[in-house]
Amino acid sequence: MRTYSDLFRTPEFTPLFLASALRSAAQTVSGLALGTLVYEATDSPLLSALSMFGPSLAQVLGATTLLSAADRLRPRATLTGIALAFAAGTAVLAIPGLPVWGALVLVFGLGLVASLGGGVTWGLLNEILTRDGYLLGRSVFNMMNGLTQILGYATGGVLVAVLSPRSTLAVAAWLYLVTALVSRLGLSRREPRTAGRPSVRETWRTNARLWASGPRRRVYLLLWIPNGLVVGCESLFVPYAPAHAGLLFAMGALGMLVGDVTVGRFLPPRVRARLGIPFLLLLAGPYLFFVLRPGTAVAAACVAVASVGFGASLIQQERLMALTPDELSGHALGLHSSGMVTMQGVSAALAGTVAQLTSAATGMTVMAAASVAVTLALSAAGKREERRPGGGRDPEDRTVGGLRIADVDG
């Protein structure tokens, strides 16, 4: 599978793509509206960051209790139910008079529900596409996510200004309803990928199995921590530039789009396998300039350049799938997704705390420096592992395009 047209000719790819696009648009619009609403009510960078990214913290609970369901539930029914839950929850957030603490409790609850969505979605994508088509398919989803964020943040900014944050949340609730409809009517009924009933015990057992592999563990850390810390930078866009936060988010989405197109479509396997660490350094580097408190134009350019580095995620996901048995693909991708957004929530809380004590610009600089440090430390650990007898290889290593995945540095 080599072209985008091949993807869209694959049965069920298009409805899954459309449902994901609608969900991404709803998340973008609702996140900006809620962050603005909370900041206006509290004047707190910490609470604003938590309202936008705090729900991610709940996903660590989902990753340790619910994740075994990712391969053990029917995908169509599960995705439809998750969309309906978000429609209802977002509608409640739009109710006038809802206290800030009530809104935060509700979005944390929605984060717990969302912890199941990543594993189901990406496991289904891995099932719909051939193994050699997963990277291209995931890159298209990432590009779609970038485009919907550009349009969503731009549209959300206009809706917040012209209508109100609560009215914008009502619009997002309708988008979630449409998402549920597309999932229900567009996807076919499929049986679970793995037999058995979901349970907390099975979730823990499979998590332990996935985590026991040294190369796979390092891939997870590269997927979770460096970009999570950079999302902490993004969580401070509203307090850094209240009138232009939508522009900064949109430029970040544009940079992510460029990175995903480059990695997913133009870089050959052997080249992209060696660019994971450079892309992660690019992701954090430009945010170091925020120590100078740049104006809106320079800040937007830094954000756009940095976000190209999000393409590293595709490189590491390809490696993760090469190291993971097919029957665990949904669980493995769900663990990646839950761990990633959990780290984003933790980073948003850390960034908000630093900004509360200092300034938004200082908070962004600190998080970027931490991301660079973690990336370099994990890269050094990988090189030390390769110098050991056996090259740090894992017995579950696989190959992609003839390239031994565990032999290259993230």
Residue pairs with C-beta under 8 A, 6 or more apart in sequence:
1 7
1 10
1 129
1 130
1 132
1 133
1 136
1 137
2 136
4 136
4 140
4 265
6 133
7 13
7 129
7 133
7 136
7 137
7 140
8 14
8 17
10 128
10 129
10 133
11 128
11 188
12 128
12 186
12 187
12 188
13 125
13 128
13 129
13 137
14 186
15 182
15 183
15 185
15 186
15 187
16 121
16 124
16 125
16 128
16 186
16 187
17 140
17 141
17 144
18 182
18 186
19 79
19 83
19 179
19 182
19 183
19 186
19 187
20 121
20 141
20 144
20 145
21 144
21 145
21 148
22 175
22 176
22 178
22 179
22 182
23 83
23 86
23 175
23 176
23 179
24 144
24 145
24 148
24 149
24 152
25 148
25 151
25 152
25 175
26 86
26 90
26 172
26 173
26 175
26 176
26 179
27 152
27 172
28 148
28 149
28 152
28 153
28 156
28 249
29 152
29 155
29 156
29 159
29 168
29 171
29 172
29 175
30 90
30 93
30 168
30 169
30 172
30 173
31 52
32 52
32 152
32 153
32 156
32 157
32 160
32 168
32 245
32 246
32 249
33 156
33 159
33 160
33 165
33 166
33 168
33 169
33 172
34 51
34 52
34 93
34 103
34 107
34 165
34 169
35 48
35 49
35 51
35 52
35 238
35 245
36 48
36 160
36 165
36 238
36 245
37 51
37 103
37 165
37 166
37 169
38 44
38 47
38 48
38 51
38 100
38 103
39 45
39 47
39 48
39 238
39 239
39 242
40 165
41 100
42 48
42 100
44 352
44 356
45 236
45 238
45 239
45 352
45 355
45 356
45 360
45 363
46 349
46 352
46 353
46 355
46 356
47 100
47 104
47 352
48 235
48 238
48 239
48 352
49 232
49 235
49 236
49 238
49 239
49 348
49 349
49 351
49 352
49 355
50 104
50 345
50 348
50 349
50 352
51 100
51 103
51 104
51 107
52 235
52 238
52 348
53 231
53 235
53 344
53 345
53 347
53 348
54 104
54 107
54 108
54 111
54 345
54 348
54 349
55 107
55 108
55 110
55 111
55 114
55 345
56 111
56 341
56 342
56 343
56 344
56 345
56 346
56 348
57 108
57 111
57 342
57 345
57 346
57 349
58 108
58 109
58 110
58 111
58 112
58 114
58 115
58 345
59 111
59 112
59 114
59 115
59 337
59 338
59 339
59 341
59 342
59 345
60 338
60 339
60 342
61 112
61 115
62 111
62 112
62 113
62 114
62 115
62 116
62 338
63 115
63 203
63 207
63 334
63 335
63 338
63 339
63 342
64 200
64 203
64 204
64 207
65 200
65 203
66 112
66 115
66 116
66 198
66 203
67 115
67 116
67 119
67 203
67 206
67 207
67 331
67 334
67 335
67 338
68 198
68 199
68 200
68 202
68 203
68 206
68 331
69 78
69 116
69 119
69 198
70 116
70 118
70 119
70 120
70 123
70 330
70 331
70 333
70 334
71 119
71 123
71 192
71 193
71 194
71 327
71 328
71 329
71 330
71 331
72 192
72 193
72 194
72 195
72 196
72 197
72 198
73 120
73 192
73 198
74 189
74 190
74 191
74 192
75 120
75 123
75 124
75 187
75 190
76 183
76 184
76 187
76 188
76 189
76 190
78 116
78 117
78 120
79 117
79 120
79 121
79 124
79 183
79 187
80 180
80 183
80 184
81 180
82 113
82 114
82 116
82 117
82 120
83 176
83 177
83 179
83 180
83 183
84 176
84 177
84 180
85 110
85 113
86 110
86 113
86 114
86 176
86 179
87 173
87 174
87 176
87 177
87 179
87 180
88 173
89 106
89 107
89 109
89 110
89 113
90 110
90 169
90 170
90 172
90 173
90 176
91 169
91 170
91 173
92 98
92 106
93 103
93 106
93 107
93 166
93 169
94 166
94 167
94 169
94 170
94 173
95 166
96 166
111 341
111 345
114 341
115 334
115 338
116 334
117 337
118 333
118 334
118 336
118 337
118 338
118 341
119 330
119 331
119 333
119 334
119 335
119 337
119 338
120 330
120 334
122 138
122 329
122 330
122 333
122 334
122 336
122 337
123 193
123 329
123 330
123 331
123 333
123 334
124 187
124 190
124 330
125 134
125 137
125 138
125 141
126 134
126 321
126 326
126 329
126 330
126 333
127 190
127 193
127 329
128 137
129 137
131 321
132 400
132 401
134 318
134 321
135 264
135 314
135 317
135 318
136 264
136 265
138 264
138 314
138 317
139 260
139 261
139 263
139 264
139 265
139 314
140 264
142 256
142 257
142 260
142 264
142 310
142 313
142 314
143 257
143 260
143 261
143 264
145 253
145 256
146 253
146 254
146 256
146 257
146 260
147 253
147 257
148 253
149 249
149 250
149 252
149 253
149 256
150 250
150 253
150 254
150 257
153 246
153 249
153 250
153 253
154 246
154 250
156 168
156 246
157 245
157 246
157 247
159 167
159 168
159 171
160 168
193 327
193 329
193 330
194 327
194 330
196 202
206 328
206 331
207 331
207 335
209 328
210 216
210 220
210 324
210 328
210 331
210 332
210 335
211 217
211 220
213 323
213 394
213 396
214 385
214 392
214 394
215 323
215 385
215 392
215 393
215 394
215 397
215 406
216 320
216 323
216 324
216 394
216 396
218 378
218 381
218 382
218 385
218 410
219 316
219 319
219 320
219 323
219 410
220 320
220 335
220 336
220 339
221 378
222 276
222 280
222 312
222 316
222 375
222 378
222 410
223 313
223 316
223 317
223 320
223 336
223 339
223 340
224 336
224 339
224 340
224 342
224 343
225 343
225 371
225 374
225 378
226 280
226 283
226 284
226 312
226 371
226 374
226 375
226 378
227 280
227 283
227 309
227 310
227 312
227 313
227 340
227 344
227 371
228 340
228 342
228 343
228 344
228 346
228 347
229 284
229 343
229 347
229 367
229 368
229 370
229 371
229 374
230 283
230 284
230 287
230 306
230 309
230 347
230 367
230 368
230 371
231 343
231 344
231 347
231 348
232 344
232 347
232 348
232 350
232 351
232 363
232 364
232 367
233 287
233 290
233 351
233 363
233 364
233 367
233 368
234 248
234 249
234 252
234 303
235 347
235 348
235 351
235 352
236 351
236 352
236 355
236 360
236 363
236 364
237 245
237 248
237 249
238 245
239 355
239 360
240 248
240 290
240 299
240 360
240 361
240 364
241 247
241 248
241 296
241 299
244 296
244 300
247 296
247 300
248 296
248 299
248 300
248 303
251 300
251 301
251 303
251 304
251 307
252 303
252 304
252 306
252 307
253 307
254 304
254 307
255 303
255 304
255 305
255 306
255 307
255 308
255 310
256 307
256 308
256 310
256 311
258 307
258 308
259 279
259 307
259 308
259 309
259 310
259 311
259 312
260 310
260 311
260 314
262 308
262 311
263 272
263 275
263 279
263 311
263 312
263 314
263 315
264 311
264 314
267 275
269 400
269 401
269 402
269 403
270 401
270 403
272 314
272 315
272 318
273 315
273 318
273 319
273 403
273 405
273 408
274 408
274 409
275 312
275 315
276 312
276 315
276 316
276 319
276 409
276 410
277 312
277 375
277 379
277 409
277 410
279 308
279 309
279 310
279 311
279 312
279 315
280 309
280 312
280 371
280 375
280 410
281 309
281 372
281 375
281 376
282 305
282 306
282 308
282 309
283 306
283 307
283 308
283 309
283 310
283 312
283 371
284 306
284 309
284 368
284 369
284 371
284 372
284 375
285 306
285 368
285 372
286 302
286 303
286 305
286 306
286 368
287 302
287 303
287 306
287 364
287 365
287 367
287 368
287 371
288 365
288 368
288 369
288 372
289 298
289 302
290 299
290 302
290 361
290 364
290 365
290 368
291 361
291 362
291 365
292 361
293 359
293 361
294 302
312 410
315 410
316 410
317 333
317 336
318 400
318 405
319 400
319 405
319 406
319 408
319 410
320 332
320 333
320 336
321 329
321 332
321 333
321 400
322 397
322 398
322 399
322 400
322 405
322 406
323 394
323 396
323 397
323 398
323 405
323 406
324 332
324 396
325 396
347 367
350 367
351 363
351 364
351 366
351 367
352 363
354 362
354 363
354 366
354 367
355 362
355 363
355 364
378 410
379 409
379 410
382 392
382 409
382 410
383 409
385 391
385 392
386 392
386 407
386 409
391 406
391 407
392 406
393 406
393 407
394 406
397 404
397 405
397 406
398 405
399 405
